[in-house]
Structures are given as C-alpha cells and as structure tokens.
Amino acid sequence: MAKRKKSTFERLRSGSLNRQQRKELERRFNAAEPEMEVVHPHAAGIDIGNESHFVAVAAGRDARPVREFGSWTADVRRMAAWLKSCGITTVAMQSTGVYWIAVYDVLEQEGFDVYLVNARGTKNLPGRKSDVQECQWLRKLHTHGLLRKSYRPPEAIRSVRTLWRLRERLVKAAGRAIQHMQKALTTMNVQLSNAISDISGVTGMAIIRAILAGQRDAQELAKLRDARIQASAAEIAESLHGNWQEDVLFELQQVVEAYDFHQQQIAACDAELQKYLAQLPSRQIGGGRAAAPTEPTAKQRKKLQAKRKKKDNRPNFDIGAELERLMGVDLRIIDGIDVTTAQVIYSELGPDLSAWPTEAHFASWLELSPRRDVSGGKVIRQAKRAVKSRVANALRNAAQTLSRSDSYLGARYRQLRGRLGGLKAVKAMARYLACLIYRLLTKGQAWVDRGAAYYENKRQERELQALQYKAAAKGMKLVPVAEPGGAR
C-alpha cells in the first residue's frame, strides 16, 4: 500500500524538515565576508510560499537557523515570536503574488522593519533553486544593505486603492456586457449600433428592454428615441428590422441582467468609496499652512467646467472636489489630467510624495525615464523594461489626449512626436506630466498654461540660438534675410 503524502499542516506539526538541503549551502552562505559592510546585523530573510514560508537567520542566533512555518495565521505569529527570540529587528521578503500581504501585516504589527523587495533585484546569481537557499540569500543581501524597500502607501490609502481597483474591474465587466449586447443584436441583424453611438445610453437601453419585453414593431421602438439623439426616428426604425431568434433573445436577456447587476455593484462601490474618502483628512501644502489658492484663468475655468460636465464612467458623486480637498491642489488644471487620472494617482500613491527626494526619482520609479547601461562612459545598452504601473499607464493615456490640444502641453507633445516618434513621445510626455504632478503635490506650485503659441515661439528661439552657436563655432555669423523694418 502506497504511503499517504502528508499535508503541509501535518508535516510541520511533526517537526520533520529536509536538513540535507542546507548542509553545504548553509556553511557557504554564512561564511565571513570582512570586505562587505554589515548594514543590518539583526536581519532575517523569508521565502514566501503558498503553503509554507522558509525563514533564515544568522548561524549563531539559533541551533536551527533555517525553519519552515505554515501559511496559516497561528504559524505566522509563531514565526514572529521565533524571530523576536533570535533578536531580529528587520526582515526582507519578496513580493510573491498576494501571499506576502498577510505575513507583512503580522510582522509590521509586531514591530519589525519589513523590507518588501522586488524579485528582479534579488535574482542576480544562477543556480539557487530551493526555498532554503532563497531565504538564506535574501538574508545575506539584506544584511549588507543590498536590497531596496518597495513603496507601500499608508493603510488608509490602501483601503481606497482596493475599492478603486475593484471599481475598475466592475467597469470593465460592464463594458464587456455592452459588447456582448451589441453582438447579440448584430446576430439578429438589428443594426442599432449603426444608428446611435452608444447602445448603453438612454435610447439604446430603452429600446433593448422593450425588445426583451416583447415589442417587435420598429416604429413603436423608434418612439423611445431620446430628443438629444442626432439620428432621426425613421433611421432608428429602419435599423430595428431584424431576424428575431429565441435563443439569441435569451442570450440578450442574460447579458442585460448581468449588465444591470454590474451597475448595481458599481453604485454600491461608489457609495463605499465616498464614505472612505470622507473619513480622510484634508491636506495642506507648505509648513502646515494651506497653499495659497490660485485663481484659474478663464481658459482653465472653461476646461474645468467641461471636465466636470463629462460623466463617462466616473463615480456618481463629485469626486473631483473631494480629491482637491484630499490632495491640496486640483490636478485637473493640468491639460490632459482628468478626474479619473487624479483618482488613480491618489489611490495608488496617496497625496504625500516625500518618499521620492526629487521629481527625477519619482519619474524613474514610474519607469518613465530612459534606462541606460553605461560602461567606460559609453552607453552599451538602452532597453525598455516591462513594468506594471497603473500610475504610469494613466499618465501615458493622459499624454495621448494632448495630440489635438491647443495648449502649451499639446504643442510640446506634438513637437516630441515629430522628433521622437509616437511611442517615445508618449513616454516622454508622460514623464513631463509626472514631474508637473510632483511639483504640485510637494510644493503647491500653480500650473499656468501659456498656450501653444508661447511654446512655438520658445522653440523657434532655441533653434535660432543653436544655429548661432554652430555658426560662431565655425567662425561665421548668421545674417537675417530681411531686417525687422522690411529693408533688404
């Protein structure tokens, strides 16, 4: 009879550990290295897993410097107690899926300085395959101060982030339901989407619900047309002659119910989000005093009014005013930044950007700065790195909206696009927007849009100055074709 494999709980309770894994490697990892400075002498490393976590401390702190603990809460607390008994004050762990969150919270509550590190910064040596080796390697790197702590916003901001990410998923699910409705209508050759631009609007949903209620007369369905629809009643009626199929109608009924359910969830999420935002304190910029309010120009007021009237998939409360209170500034005065982009920035980072010393550090953390490998004073490689940053993606989307903007930022983006190309221009413009946001949130500086003409004049002045420098370097002098007065 085959021996039954023990579960993780049974294996850990029995106290059996695989000691053969750490015979030679433990000696190697704990070897003295006098040439390297010890930054964190009381450090430990944790290899995070789904069922269990491997923890390593220095060799002289315990008879068994590497131990395995289960993932359930009681064992995580037992891990914290063991680390305290070993005199550990700081712990390093990798951000593995979502398994690290519970361990991080428990250790943070117990008073440990927890370093959450990116796995990209720890995988510099090949051949480390086991969990025992991984936790020992993390401890060694952390002992010598070779790991950087990942940014994690405060707990209140994390709650807002959870709700906003949930809302994004619900909005995407509702969007897929709209596409499914359009597919079902097209299958029956009901070309409603060709007559009106949005079938999820007042007219479209009224007609779809009437169809599901049993109405088949195109003229009667066209009477449900909203007065603001540009298409005439005759055009809408002509698009509603279809091949009614019972199976597709059943499919359409299911999709509409799913869409309504998602809308109910979004409304509930908005109410919860509004409650969480109302509990957060207002922010003041600059020495505990409120930043001096800057009166927007007439052009900025017009843009702000247009942004506030536009609904899209925004929450059903005035989230723009709430974000202005929480951030201390209104980011929407920057052309291209709407309330959705501002909410993404607040929910992912919070209003305090002091974790980054300068705007250059902030843009680099967002992976919006050029990444170059330099050796011997020469650039040997310049390659993009795949990152998943919601803030960087939001800024890229904001940069793309500037293509037709009659503003300083719009002129700058079009000039970058002509010089660098589409993708590089989007990244460069997103970096510039990140720098502007950093200045507003750290110094309270007001952004004044000087217009596209101002940028073009400055650009021409820079080009002319560059030509004059080149001519002077060759012993020449630029002479204008015509004098300012028109004389030759």
C-alpha positions, 0 to 999 in steps of 0.5 A, a space after each residue: 500500500 502506497 504511503 499517504 503524502 502528508 499535508 503541509 499542516 501535518 508535516 510541520 506539526 511533526 517537526 520533520 524538515 529536509 536538513 540535507 538541503 542546507 548542509 553545504 549551502 548553509 556553511 557557504 552562505 554564512 561564511 565571513 565576508 570582512 570586505 562587505 559592510 554589515 548594514 543590518 546585523 539583526 536581519 532575517 530573510 523569508 521565502 514566501 510560499 503558498 503553503 509554507 514560508 522558509 525563514 533564515 537567520 544568522 548561524 549563531 542566533 539559533 541551533 536551527 537557523 533555517 525553519 519552515 512555518 505554515 501559511 496559516 495565521 497561528 504559524 505566522 505569529 509563531 514565526 514572529 515570536 521565533 524571530 523576536 527570540 533570535 533578536 531580529 529587528 528587520 526582515 526582507 521578503 519578496 513580493 510573491 503574488 498576494 501571499 506576502 500581504 498577510 505575513 507583512 501585516 503580522 510582522 509590521 504589527 509586531 514591530 519589525 522593519 519589513 523590507 518588501 523587495 522586488 524579485 528582479 533585484 534579488 535574482 542576480 546569481 544562477 543556480 539557487 533553486 530551493 526555498 532554503 537557499 532563497 531565504 538564506 540569500 535574501 538574508 545575506 543581501 539584506 544584511 549588507 544593505 543590498 536590497 531596496 524597500 518597495 513603496 507601500 502607501 499608508 493603510 488608509 490609502 490602501 483601503 481606497 486603492 482596493 475599492 478603486 481597483 475593484 471599481 475598475 474591474 466592475 467597469 470593465 465587466 460592464 463594458 464587456 456586457 455592452 459588447 456582448 449586447 451589441 453582438 447579440 443584436 448584430 446576430 439578429 441583424 438589428 443594426 442599432 449600433 449603426 444608428 446611435 453611438 452608444 447602445 448603453 445610453 438612454 435610447 439604446 437601453 430603452 429600446 433593448 428592454 422593450 425588445 426583451 419585453 416583447 415589442 417587435 414593431 420598429 416604429 413603436 421602438 423608434 418612439 423611445 428615441 431620446 430628443 438629444 439623439 442626432 439620428 432621426 426616428 425613421 433611421 432608428 426604425 429602419 435599423 430595428 428590422 431584424 431576424 428575431 431568434 429565441 435563443 439569441 433573445 435569451 442570450 440578450 436577456 442574460 447579458 442585460 441582467 448581468 449588465 444591470 447587476 454590474 451597475 448595481 455593484 458599481 453604485 454600491 462601490 461608489 457609495 463605499 468609496 465616498 464614505 472612505 474618502 470622507 473619513 480622510 483628512 484634508 491636506 495642506 501644502 507648505 509648513 502646515 499652512 494651506 497653499 495659497 489658492 490660485 485663481 484659474 484663468 478663464 481658459 482653465 475655468 472653461 476646461 474645468 467646467 467641461 471636465 466636470 460636465 463629462 460623466 463617462 464612467 466616473 463615480 456618481 458623486 463629485 469626486 473631483 472636489 473631494 480629491 482637491 480637498 484630499 490632495 491640496 491642489 486640483 490636478 485637473 488644471 493640468 491639460 490632459 489630467 482628468 478626474 479619473 487620472 487624479 483618482 488613480 494617482 491618489 489611490 495608488 500613491 496617496 497625496 504625500 510624495 516625500 518618499 521620492 527626494 526629487 521629481 527625477 526619482 519619482 519619474 524613474 520609479 514610474 519607469 518613465 525615464 530612459 534606462 541606460 547601461 553605461 560602461 567606460 562612459 559609453 552607453 552599451 545598452 538602452 532597453 525598455 523594461 516591462 513594468 506594471 504601473 497603473 500610475 504610469 499607464 494613466 499618465 501615458 493615456 493622459 499624454 495621448 489626449 494632448 495630440 489635438 490640444 491647443 495648449 502649451 502641453 499639446 504643442 510640446 507633445 506634438 513637437 516630441 512626436 515629430 522628433 521622437 516618434 509616437 511611442 517615445 513621445 508618449 513616454 516622454 510626455 508622460 514623464 513631463 506630466 509626472 514631474 508637473 504632478 510632483 511639483 504640485 503635490 510637494 510644493 503647491 506650485 500653480 500650473 499656468 498654461 501659456 498656450 501653444 503659441 508661447 511654446 512655438 515661439 520658445 522653440 523657434 528661439 532655441 533653434 535660432 540660438 543653436 544655429 548661432 552657436 554652430 555658426 560662431 563655432 565655425 567662425 561665421 555669423 548668421 545674417 537675417 534675410 530681411 531686417 525687422 523694418 522690411 529693408 533688404 
